Amino acid sequence: MVDEMTPDQAIERAIRSRRAIRAFLPAPVEPALLRRLIDLAAQAPSGTNMQPWKLRVIGPQTRARLEGALLAALETGGRPGVEEYRYYPAQFREPYLARRRKVGWDLYSLLGVVRGDTEGMKRQTAANLRFFDAPVALMLTIDRDLEIGSWLDLGMFIQTLLIAAQGHGLDSCPQAIFAQFHPIVRHELAIPQDEVVVCGIAIGKADPDAPANRLAPEREPVESFTSWLD
């Protein structure tokens, strides 16, 4: 029987099934489909239609150079500089600390990495820097002089891209780690200083046998973060 869904069911399934995938199959993504997904993402809202997102699709030769430089930096000393922007708070507090710890150790448990296993953690960081071997590697930047509203717009572009990919049978992983390696990313991708390296995105087909892809982070119930006002 053909799986027929109404448009609202298809949208809901794409949203609910999307997860950060950390191991991909080598199956390529057709360039025409990737272009279509980017065009769909560009329909995201932005204040006064500024459309502040900047996207680089990384081809094989550039990607090989980038990944080689990133892995060399990881091997010789880790992250090469201060993050371009602060993604996380300087001091975690509850309930955010517990959520962060749980998802981190849930992932490492699936990978067989125990507390204190620095080599295991390093291997996972290396996989992250290789875009988890996804066939599509993207890098997102934003102009440095733009304000927080434009960052919100960029976030909506990213989410739209992820959901569009999911709706077309592809999986994805947004990757903030590249902001920590921004000097290398900037050099290898010829990104000017007036742009901030925000994140990468890996897109492809999930490897169904990879333990990391069994991670399904818990979500808070609606009642925990919603106030219904009369």
C-alpha positions, 0 to 999 in steps of 0.5 A, spaced: 500 500 500 502 506 498 503 511 504 499 517 502 499 523 507 495 529 507 500 535 506 499 537 514 501 529 516 507 530 511 509 536 514 508 534 521 512 527 520 518 531 517 518 535 523 518 529 528 522 525 524 528 530 524 534 528 528 541 530 528 545 524 524 552 523 526 553 517 521 551 517 513 551 513 508 556 514 502 550 515 497 550 522 493 545 527 493 543 529 486 545 537 485 538 538 482 535 536 489 540 540 493 539 546 489 531 545 490 532 544 498 536 551 498 531 554 494 526 552 499 530 554 505 531 561 502 523 562 503 524 562 510 522 569 513 527 575 515 526 582 518 524 587 512 526 581 507 534 582 509 535 575 507 542 575 511 544 568 510 550 566 506 551 559 504 557 555 501 556 548 498 563 545 499 566 541 493 570 535 493 577 538 493 576 544 497 573 539 502 579 535 502 583 540 504 579 543 509 578 536 513 585 535 512 587 542 515 582 541 521 584 534 523 591 536 523 589 542 528 585 537 532 591 532 532 596 537 534 592 541 539 585 541 539 581 548 537 585 553 534 582 559 537 576 563 541 569 562 538 567 567 534 560 567 538 558 564 544 553 559 543 553 556 550 552 560 557 559 561 560 556 558 566 551 552 565 545 552 570 539 548 571 535 545 567 540 546 562 546 543 565 542 536 566 539 536 559 546 538 556 549 532 560 544 527 559 544 528 551 552 528 551 552 521 556 547 518 552 551 519 545 557 517 548 554 511 551 551 509 544 558 510 542 562 506 547 565 512 550 566 512 558 568 518 562 575 520 561 576 516 555 579 522 551 581 518 545 574 516 544 572 523 545 577 525 540 575 520 535 568 523 535 570 530 534 574 528 528 568 525 525 564 531 527 570 535 523 569 530 517 561 532 517 560 525 519 562 523 512 556 525 509 556 526 502 553 534 502 557 539 506 555 546 507 558 552 511 553 558 514 556 565 515 553 571 516 555 579 516 559 581 522 555 587 523 548 585 523 544 584 529 541 579 533 534 579 529 538 577 523 541 571 527 534 569 528 533 570 521 539 565 519 536 560 524 529 560 521 533 559 514 537 553 517 531 550 520 527 550 514 533 547 510 533 541 515 526 540 514 526 541 507 531 535 507 527 531 511 521 532 507 525 529 501 528 523 504 534 526 507 537 526 514 542 532 516 546 535 522 547 542 524 554 543 526 556 548 531 563 545 532 566 549 526 565 556 529 571 553 534 575 552 528 573 558 524 581 561 523 582 554 519 575 554 516 576 562 514 582 560 511 580 554 507 574 557 504 576 564 503 571 567 508 572 574 509 573 577 516 567 581 515 563 574 515 562 570 522 563 563 521 556 560 524 556 553 523 556 547 518 551 542 516 551 535 513 546 532 509 545 525 506 542 518 508 543 516 515 547 510 516 541 505 519 547 501 523 551 506 526 550 506 534 550 514 534 544 514 530 539 511 535 540 517 539 533 520 540 534 526 545 528 527 550 523 533 549 520 537 554 512 537 554 508 543 552 506 544 559 513 545 562 515 551 557 508 554 555 504 559 559 496 560 557 494 567 558 487 569 559 
